[in-house]
Amino acid sequence: MPSFDIAGKSKLWFIISLLVIIPGLISMVTRGFNFGIDFTGGTIIDLKFEQPVNISQIRDALRPYGLDGSTIQLSGETSDVESSTDVMIRTVDLEENDRKAVMASIRSEVGDYEVMREEKVGATIGGELIFNAVMALVISWAIIILYIAYRFEFKFGIAAVLALVHDILIVLAFFSFTQRQIDSSFVAALLTIVGYSINDTIVIFDRIRENLKLHFRRGGDLKELLNRSIYQTLTRSLYTVFTVLFTTFALYFFGGETTKDFAFALLVGFASGCYSSIFIAGPLWLTFRTMKSK
């Protein structure tokens, strides 16, 4: 058996996760989340400048008002990859005085323009859509349990889904701690994290299943079996997570301003997914299996 006993220290891994999840739940209740305009609604402004401008110029003009995270799009026949005379800005709902100050800042910092459209819009993602998204997530977990129960055993399915819940709670906790903005891309990030995490967990579970066949023939300790299975797949798990994290770090540091929150969610989720696959899912399965034998 490997010298470092991962299975034998399962309580330690659970405590480490709870040290993040419990404060995270408290923060979610007390501080809540910083919902973006996809959830709260906002203002759309279409501007036509006399000279082509780029996104960074608009964002710099919005930064003193804390609006540099707004969605900015170039459009029109004169647009190219970097600049255009037609710009659409989607930002939070602004009071009249704030709107006038922002518009004056854009005019002085960027250039003269003509207002083509200015209107308030409702939330893109309403309460009903949020409910449907949560229901879809719950149904997907139920299907995962059924599938893994069919291919492996029921305890594997429960452990896998609990590991996914662990990952989502970790990401939600970090977004509540940091008050980073939650928008429609955050939902996409959560789904990406779920897909990554369950794939990594299945690889370890498949090796556990293979080793179980030998375990019943030769006898042996389940903790030793779990440790052996984790270490047999550890190199693959680490190579995968480091490759994904490198590309996500590049997206976070070198990507646009509007992708930073999306990339941050992926960074936290991928790291948590790797952790849960190695230190949470397997020990949970071992706990359920041990409870049965007692």
Secondary structure, DSSP 8 states (H G I E B T S, - for coil): --SS-TGGGHHHHHHHHHHHHHHHHHHHHHT--EE-HHHH-EEEEEEEEEEEE-HHHHHHHHGGGT-TTSEEEEESTT--SS-EEEEEEEES---HHHHHHHHHHHHHHT--EEEEEEEEE--SS-HHHHHHHHHHHHHHHHHHHHHHHHHS-HHHHHHHHHHHHHHHHHHHHHHHHHT-EE-HHHHHHHHHHHHHHHHHHHHHHHHHHHHHHHHHHH---HHHHHHHHHHHHHHHHHHHHHHHHHHHHHHHHHS-GGGHHHHHHHHHHHHHHHHIIIIIIHHHHHHHHHHHH-
